[in-house]
């Protein structure tokens, strides 16, 4: 989430709340609109606790999705490096081709899929280099025991890579449904409206402003945190970046140099096919 935008939203919410309280306070009777302050405070405590518990469950759900996306991206990047190593034990006629397509796969994730996840437009598309890797593997005819073992290992690692990608893409669409957002905002609105009845014409304006301003700030920050966790790829503070895959691409370049693999890559720097 953009930090500046979040600060502006927080400041605006607090300003509206304080302004509403001071406006209502002008005609409020001494001691607030409630004749029994203790009973009113008990009801407010129930409302605030209900919002806190409900928001807490939503935060937990959102954080679980956030962590799953992060773990999936890291697992996918690790498997790409592992598959590069496995490819070196496959038949010679597909070895370099698979290695190059793995590099293109990583470049495509960083330069093409990540921006789509930031925009929320990745949908159900597949990585084209995943298809290319599958087509290339079908050309392999393992003969030795080492090649057969590498072939089976490659298939297992492909499943792991696809599972990691699924977890990474899963968080791009957000998991908090509109109905939950509606309940959150409705509950927050009820808490805000209830606090206005605590307006006290005999109390200092500063105390009244602090009363509703602090509560509004906490509620707003909670909603902003849920939004940030539910949109882990949106640019801003705490957003997920393709650090793991970028690290894997550096390792793949070093590995290709170490084994003197000078085969031309079938893609450009952004993973577009040549």
N, C-alpha and C positions, 0 to 999 in steps of 0.2 A: 504494500500500500504506500502511496505517496505520502511522505511524512508531512510536507507542507499542507497538503489537502486535508489530512487527518487533523492537524492543529486548527485549521480554519473551521472545519466541521465542529470540533469540540468547542472552540471559542464562540461560534454562532449559537450552538445549543445552549451553552451556559448563559449567553447574553439574552436570549429569548426567555429562558426560565427566570432569570433575575428580573428582567423587565416586566414579565407577567406578574411576578410576586409583588413587586413594588407598586404596580398598577392596582392590583387587588387590595393591597394593604391600605390604600388611601381611604377606602370606605369600610374597612374591616373593623369589627368591634374589638374592644380590648380583650385579650385572652384568646383570640382566634374565633372562628365560626362555631367551634365545638364547645358545648357547655361542659362536657365531661372530657377533659384532656387526656386522662389516663386511658379511658376506653378507646378514644380515637387513636392514641399512640399504639395501643395493642393491635388495632385493625391495620394500621399502617405497617407495623412490624410483620404481620402476616402477609400483606401484599408484597413488601420488599423481599421477604424470605422466599416467597413463591417465585418471584422473578429471578432471584439469585440462584435458586435450585434449578429452575428450568434452563436458565442461561448457562449454568455450570455443565449440565448434561450436553448442551449444544456445543460448548467450547471443547469438551472432551471428544465428542464425535468429530468435530472439525479438525482438532489436533491429530486425531488418529488418521484421518485422511491425509493431512499434511505430512505426517511422518511416513505414511505408506508411499506417498509420491517421492519423497526424498530417498527412502530406502530403495525403491524401485529404480530410480535414476542411477544410484550408485551401483546396484547389482548389475544393471544392464551394462554400464561402462566397464565393470570388472570382467564380465563374461566376454565382451568384445576382445579384450586383451588375451584372455584365456583361449578363445577360439583362434586367434592368430598363432598362438603357440601350437595348438592342436593341428592347425593347417600344415605345419612344417613336417608332419608325419604322414600326410596324405599323399596319394600318387603325385608324381612330379608334374604331370600335365595340368593339374588343377591347383597346385600349391600356390603359385604366385598370383593366380587369378583370384582365388579366395581371399588371400591376404590383401590385395588391392581393393576388393569390394568391401572388406571389413573397414578399411580406412574411409571409404566413401560413405559407408553406413554411419560411422561416427560423425563425419562432416555434415551429413544430412540432418542428423539429430540436432547438432549445435546450430546450424545456419538456417534450417528450414522448419523443422518440427518445433523448436523452442519458441520462435516468434508466433507460430500458429497457436501454441498453448497459451502464450501471453494474451492473445486476442480471443481465446476461447473458440477458435474455428477449426481445430484439428479434427473434430468429429470422430468418425470410425474409419478413417483412412489408414492404410498400411504403409510401411516404409518400403519404397520400391527396391531398395538395395537388399532388403530381406528376401524379396522374390528372386532377385538376381543371384543371391547366395544359394538359394534352393535349386535354381536351375543349373548352376555351376556344379553343385554337389552331385546332381544326377549324372554328370558326365564322368564321375570318378569310378574307377574299377579297381578296388583294393585287391591286392594279391598276397602280399606278405601278412604275417600275423600282426606286425606293428601297424600296417595300414588299415587292417580290419578293426583293430582296437581303436585307432584314431577316428575311423569312420563312425563307429558306435558312440564314441565320446563326443564327437561333433554334433550328432543328433541330440544327445542329452543337453549339451550346452546351448543348442538352438532353442530348445524348450525353455531353458532358464532365461535366455535373453528375451524371448517373447513374453515371458511372465513378468520380467522386470519392466519391459516397455509398457505392458498393460497397467501395471501399478503406477508407472510414471504418468501415463496419459489419463488415468482414472481421475486424478485430482484436478485436471484442467477444466472440467465441466462444473465443478462444485457439487457438494453432496447435500447442502442444506436446502430443502424444498421451500417453495414460496409460502406454503402454509405455515411452516415454522417461523419464517421471517414475519409473517402477519401476526402470529401470536406474540412474538418478541416485541414488536413495535406497539401492539395493542396493550400489552402488559406495561410497557414503559410509559405509554400515554396515561394509563390509569394511575400509575404511581405519581406521575407528574401532576395530574389533575387533582389527586387527593391531597398532595402537598400544598396546593394553593389554598385549601381550606384552613391551613395552619397560619395564614396571614393574620398578623396581630398589629392593630393600629397603635397599641401602646408600647410596642417593642421597637428598638432602634432599627433603622433601615439596613445597617451593615449586618446585623445579626440575621435578619430575614433573608438578605441576599446570600449570606454564607449557608444558611439552612438549605435553601433549594439549589443553590449553585453547586455545592459539593455533591449532593445526591445526583443531580443531573450529569455532572462530570463523570461520576462512576458508571452510571448507566450508559452514557455515550461511549466511554472508553471500552466497555464490555462489548457493545454492539460493533464497534470498529475492530476489535480483536477477532470477533467471530467472522466478520467480513474478510479480514486479512488471511485468516487460516483457511477459509473456504475458497479463497482465490490465491493459491500459493505461487502462481506464476506471474501474477500481475506485477509490473515493475514497481519497485519501492523498497522500503525497509523490510527485511525478513523474507523477501521473495526468493524462490528457488532459482538458482542459476545453473547452467550446464558445466559446472566446475569439474565434476567427475569425468564426464566424457571428454572435455578439453584435456584433462590430465592423461586420459587413455590415448588420445591422439598423439600427444607428445611421446608417450612410451612406444606407440606403434612406429613413429618415425625413427626413434632411436633403435628399435628392434630391426627395422628394415635396413638401416645402415650397418648394424652389427652383422647381419647375415649377407651383406652385399646384394640386397634385392634392389635392382635398378629398373625393374619393370615399370613401364609408364602406368599411372593410375587412370582408371576409366572415368574420372570425374574431375571437376574443377575444385577450387578451394571451398566452395559452398555445397559440395556434394551433388551438383548438377551433372548428369551424364554428358560425356563429350561425344 
